[in-house]
Amino acid sequence: MFDAPGPDQPDGHRLLHWPIGYSPDFSDLWAVGETDIGAPPETVFAHLADLCTWARDATPVDDGSMADPKPPGLRSGSEFAYRLEGLRMRARVGECSPGSRLAWFAQGSDLGLYQEWLLLDLGGRTLVRTGIAARGPAAIARREADPASARRMVEGWLRGLEAQASGGDGVVRKG
């Protein structure tokens, strides 16, 4: 089941599938963002699903490893571990539609996180929307210490993906 975003959210973010308890209205820390990448969705998705490049290209990720490293990278049911700004996370992919959508739940010490990626075909280009929502004492502490941290995290993910998929300048449009 998924929560419906509130009426004050931009229409584009209604396309993200917020799970019950992890919509922006129910999360302790959340952010959404988007960017336009000069590559088709299949290319963008292939880079997103390639966990091995995250530490190199996705700013908030320190390292990543898959429990089941078979090609083609992340897929429904994949489990993986990574460090998100120093915090160890264990994740499981819950939704995977190659070329269009990827989402996972992750758990860290005192933190539960949901992240989703939506890729929309713009005729040879891809509009990428992503959202993260976190709950728990670590999310509350992060929000109180640095209210803009979730936004910067989303922007880091988008810059990294854009650089990886298109060699772009990493400019991120605010969502």
Buried (B, 14 or more C-beta within 10 A) or exposed (E): EEBEBEEEBEEBBEEBBBBEBBBBBBBBBBBBBBBBBBBBBEBBBBBBBBBEBBBEBBBBBBEBEBEEEEEEBBBBEBEBBBBBBEBBBEBBBBBBEBBBBBBBBBBBEEBBBBBBBBBBBEEEBBBBBBBBBBBBEBBBBBBEEEEEBBBBBBBBBBBBBBBBBBEBEBEBEEB
